[in-house]
Amino acid sequence: MKASEIYDARARKIFGGMGIYTGEKMFAILEEDLVSFKLSPEDREKALTLDGAYVFKPAEEGHSEMPEYIVMPPNVLDDDAKFQGWLIKSAEYVRSKMKAVS
């Protein structure tokens, strides 16, 4: 909810779940009880060291892995501070890419 205030976040259906966008760029995917964040290469490396984190692959058939998106482990989802930290990294990464294009 805080993300919606700070990043003008909104949701759209995607892959049988919801894509969370800031502007026109998606920075998170919600699929059942999973949350995946789009992360910079450096943050992806860090995230993948977390026990239970892995690269997102849509559940729908015919889709391959999406290496920029990392599924967050339950210990991150259950900790508000950790969750917000990763959410901010994700949203800021996407916003920085939007600025670089403009």
Summary of the structure (lengths in Angstrom):
residues: 102
radius of gyration: 12.8
end to end distance: 27.4
largest distance: 36.9
contacts: 281
relative contact order: 0.20
helix: 39%
strand: 32%
